[in-house]
């Protein structure tokens, strides 16, 4: 990640951040799981291409669960539930 121009998060060393003008991409790595999001679709595509060229990777689509948390992405916000 560092060789791709990402910086580590200041307090969480598994968070990687890359800024390009006003846009930003955030990548959270936990063991063999990665979640990422950006204000710029092209930055996401570039990230996916770079990861696929280095690792065997599958895209599971929009995030529904991560580390035991249920995530619902709706038009009026993102809701996180720890019920299960």
C-alpha positions as CSV (number, residue, x, y, z in Angstrom):
1,X,0.0,0.0,0.0
2,X,2.8,2.4,0.9
3,X,4.5,1.8,-2.4
4,X,1.2,2.8,-4.2
5,X,1.3,6.2,-2.5
6,X,-1.0,5.5,0.4
7,X,-0.3,6.8,3.9
8,X,-1.1,4.9,7.1
9,X,-3.8,6.3,9.4
10,X,-2.4,8.3,12.3
11,X,-3.9,6.1,15.0
12,X,-4.9,2.9,13.1
13,X,-2.1,1.3,11.3
14,X,-4.5,-0.9,9.3
15,X,-6.1,2.2,7.7
16,X,-4.6,3.5,4.5
17,X,-5.4,6.9,3.0
18,X,-4.6,8.4,-0.4
19,X,-5.6,11.9,-1.4
20,X,-5.8,13.3,-5.0
21,X,-6.8,17.0,-5.1
22,X,-10.2,17.1,-3.3
23,X,-10.8,13.4,-3.6
24,X,-9.8,10.7,-1.1
25,X,-9.8,6.9,-0.9
26,X,-9.8,5.0,2.4
27,X,-8.8,1.4,2.6
28,X,-9.3,-0.6,5.8
29,X,-7.4,-3.9,6.0
30,X,-8.2,-6.6,8.6
31,X,-6.5,-10.0,8.1
32,X,-7.7,-11.1,4.7
33,X,-10.6,-8.7,4.5
34,X,-10.5,-5.3,2.9
35,X,-13.1,-2.6,2.7
36,X,-12.6,0.6,0.8
37,X,-14.5,3.6,-0.4
38,X,-13.7,6.8,-2.2
39,X,-15.2,10.1,-3.3
40,X,-14.0,9.3,-6.8
41,X,-15.1,6.1,-8.7
42,X,-11.8,6.1,-10.7
43,X,-9.8,5.9,-7.6
44,X,-11.7,2.8,-6.6
45,X,-11.2,1.2,-10.0
46,X,-7.4,2.0,-9.8
47,X,-7.2,0.4,-6.4
48,X,-9.1,-2.7,-7.5
49,X,-6.8,-3.1,-10.6
50,X,-3.7,-2.7,-8.4
51,X,-4.9,-5.3,-5.9
52,X,-5.9,-7.8,-8.5
53,X,-2.5,-7.5,-10.2
54,X,-0.8,-8.4,-6.9
55,X,-3.2,-10.7,-5.2
56,X,-5.9,-13.2,-5.9
57,X,-9.0,-11.2,-5.0
58,X,-12.7,-11.4,-5.4
59,X,-15.1,-8.5,-5.3
60,X,-18.2,-9.2,-3.2
61,X,-20.0,-6.0,-4.1
62,X,-21.6,-3.6,-1.7
63,X,-20.7,-4.3,2.0
64,X,-23.4,-6.0,4.1
65,X,-21.3,-7.4,6.9
66,X,-17.9,-6.6,8.3
67,X,-16.4,-8.0,11.5
68,X,-19.7,-9.0,12.9
69,X,-21.5,-5.7,12.1
70,X,-24.4,-5.6,9.7
71,X,-24.2,-2.6,7.4
72,X,-27.2,-1.2,5.4
73,X,-26.6,1.5,2.9
74,X,-29.7,3.5,2.2
75,X,-30.4,6.8,0.4
76,X,-30.7,8.7,3.7
77,X,-27.6,7.2,5.4
78,X,-25.5,4.3,6.3
79,X,-26.8,2.2,9.3
80,X,-24.7,-0.2,11.3
81,X,-26.3,-2.8,13.5
82,X,-24.6,-5.2,15.9
83,X,-27.8,-7.3,16.7
84,X,-26.3,-10.6,15.5
